[in-house]
């Protein structure tokens, strides 16, 4: 069986990647097991519900990572290096 190696930098990135892989696996499983004539509807419903939740979680994680990074570094503000006009 082929393997996949993925590099990540944080546990949050690892979790995001695992969620995306689980989403893809579940979508394929759903497509294989849906009743004849219902595959598109079943997969579309899954994409709209689970996909939207995954995107929402990823957006929240990205915003939180940015907020955490800003807490760790000094605020970037005007340095006062240039003379006032």
C-alpha positions in Angstrom: 0.0 0.0 0.0 1.4 3.4 -0.9 2.2 5.8 1.9 2.0 9.6 2.2 4.5 11.7 4.2 3.3 15.2 5.2 5.4 17.8 6.9 3.7 20.1 9.3 5.0 22.7 11.7 2.5 22.7 14.6 0.0 20.3 16.1 -2.8 22.6 14.8 -1.5 22.1 11.3 -1.4 18.3 11.8 -5.0 18.3 13.0 -6.1 20.4 10.0 -4.4 18.0 7.7 -5.9 15.0 9.4 -9.4 16.5 9.2 -9.0 17.1 5.4 -7.8 13.6 4.9 -10.8 12.2 7.0 -13.1 14.4 5.0 -11.9 13.1 1.6 -12.0 9.5 2.9 -15.6 10.0 4.2 -16.6 11.6 0.9 -15.3 8.6 -1.1 -16.9 6.2 1.3 -20.2 8.0 1.0 -20.0 7.9 -2.8 -19.3 4.2 -2.8 -22.1 3.3 -0.5 -24.9 5.7 -1.5 -27.9 4.1 -3.2 -28.0 4.1 -7.0 -29.2 7.5 -8.2 -28.4 9.3 -4.9 -24.7 9.6 -5.1 -24.6 13.3 -6.2 -27.2 14.4 -3.7 -25.5 12.5 -0.8 -22.1 13.8 -1.6 -23.3 17.4 -2.2 -25.1 17.3 1.2 -22.0 16.1 2.9 -19.9 18.7 1.1 -22.2 21.5 2.2 -22.5 20.4 5.8 -19.1 18.8 6.7 -17.2 20.9 4.2 -18.7 24.1 5.6 -17.9 23.0 9.1 -14.3 22.2 8.1 -13.8 25.5 6.4 -15.3 27.3 9.4 -13.0 25.5 11.8 -9.9 26.2 9.5 -10.8 29.9 9.4 -11.2 30.0 13.1 -7.9 28.2 13.6 -6.1 30.6 11.2 -7.5 33.6 13.0 -6.5 32.2 16.4 -3.0 31.4 15.2 -2.6 35.0 14.0 -3.9 36.3 17.3 -1.5 34.0 19.2 1.4 35.1 17.1 0.6 38.8 17.7 0.5 38.1 21.5 4.0 36.7 21.3 5.6 39.5 19.3 5.6 43.2 20.1 3.0 45.3 18.5 4.0 46.6 15.1 3.4 50.4 15.2 5.0 53.5 14.0 8.7 53.6 14.9 9.1 57.4 14.7 12.2 57.1 12.5 11.0 59.6 10.0 10.6 63.3 10.9 7.0 64.6 11.3 5.9 67.0 8.6 
